């Protein structure tokens, strides 16, 4: 499902990252999987855990 956030807070130094965070939160995502260091440093945003693909693979049981 495509989600368009109502508001976009300034959280990151890159405004595009703020849009990604807002969409993930509005869509009630559990995880935001990224390699973007500006996002990863946050670790979590409004209940959305921000993780690398390697961590996600561990969570879903692909990688040990």
C-alpha positions in Angstrom: 0.0 0.0 0.0 1.3 3.5 -0.8 1.1 5.9 2.0 1.3 9.7 1.8 2.2 11.3 5.1 0.1 14.2 6.3 3.0 16.1 7.8 6.8 15.8 7.5 8.9 16.6 10.5 12.5 17.8 10.1 14.5 14.9 11.6 17.4 14.3 9.2 19.8 16.6 7.4 18.5 15.2 4.1 14.8 16.3 3.5 14.3 13.2 1.3 15.1 11.0 4.4 12.4 12.9 6.3 9.8 11.9 3.7 10.9 8.3 4.0 10.6 8.4 7.8 7.2 10.1 7.6 5.9 7.5 5.1 7.1 4.6 7.2 5.5 6.0 10.3 2.2 6.8 8.5 2.2 3.3 7.0 2.8 1.8 10.4 5.9 -0.1 9.2 7.7 -2.3 11.7 11.0 -1.9 10.0 12.8 0.5 7.7 15.6 -1.4 6.0 18.3 0.8 4.7 22.0 1.4 4.2 21.6 5.1 4.7 23.9 6.1 7.6 21.8 9.3 8.3 18.8 7.0 8.9 20.6 4.2 10.7 22.0 6.5 13.3 18.4 7.2 14.5 17.8 3.5 15.2 14.1 4.1 15.6 11.5 6.7 14.6 7.9 6.7 16.0 8.0 2.9 16.6 9.7 2.0 13.2 12.9 0.2 13.8 15.6 1.4 11.4 17.9 -1.5 10.5 20.4 -2.8 7.9 19.5 -5.5 5.4 21.8 -7.9 7.3 19.9 -7.4 10.6 16.6 -7.8 8.7 17.9 -11.1 7.3 18.7 -12.3 10.8 15.2 -11.3 12.0 13.4 -13.2 9.2 15.8 -16.2 9.6 17.8 -16.0 6.3 21.1 -15.3 8.0 22.5 -16.5 11.2 
